[in-house]
Amino acid sequence: MKEQNLGNKCKYAGECPIFQGIEVPHNMDLTIWRNVFCYRGMKGWVNCTRFRSLEKDTGKTIITAARHNAFR
């Protein structure tokens, strides 16, 4: 299956071990995972536990991130 760039790539893709292929999702092919979560824009990112965790670690809230991305 070919990866499709359906939207903006997650800003944490460079440090995400799943996106980098270091960790493999147990229940989904990596290409599908990237299409569902990493390239989906805010709709996919808020459903990604790693994204939510990294946002929490930076002190941002998901709502603030969604507003920021809405104006890009």
Secondary structure, DSSP 4 states (H G I P E B T S, - for coil): ------SPPPTTTTT-TTTTTSS--SSS-HHHHIIIIITSTHHHHTT-HHHHHHHHHTT--HHHHHHHHHT-
